[in-house]
């Protein structure tokens, strides 16, 4: 496969990683700050993420179907295609959080739940940076770090769920916040899936199972 094709796929991946990272951080800020306009802008921006992912898929499929590729190149291209659903899904999850921010959910949350959501947003953003770095560096060790960080996000999800069921917030708010908590938890899971698939492609080992459906 021509080097420029690989370079273009890498460039687009880096661009999507950056957009999704900005989206999860921005959605958290908009939710807690009650910034509805910023939240609406993030919702609209998800269309760009989807467009770029379609372009990555087109390039990879074109190389597989039309061009003469060797075994190593085919392995990398298949790995790219398998990573795209997790990449796209995390863009969607950031958008879902932004939609709740646009409805003003953050102003109705309890003080404790706001603190927990703030921390979940920080951990999710850190996980995403680690995932992006692991991909850019093709680092198996970096992928393992993503797994470790996801454990903290899972613990925060459990703690926030306990706060939600304690009855400190009106039921409609509690229901929406439970969905937000789930969005953050799944964001971490998809980052883990991405990191594991990248590590598998680099090391040549069998790909482990995914963290499950949303």
Secondary structure, DSSP 8 states (H G I E B T S, - for coil): --HHHHHHHHHHHHHHHHHHHHHHHHHHHHHHHT-HHHHHHHHHHHHHHHHHHHHHHHHHHHHHHTS---HHHHHHHHHHHHHHHHHHHHHHHHHHHHHHHHTTGGGGS-HHHHHHHHHHHHHHHHHHHHHHHHHHHT-HHHHHHHHHHHHHHHHHHHHHHHHHHTT-S-HHHHHHHHHHHHHHHHHHHHHHHHHHHHHHHHHT----------
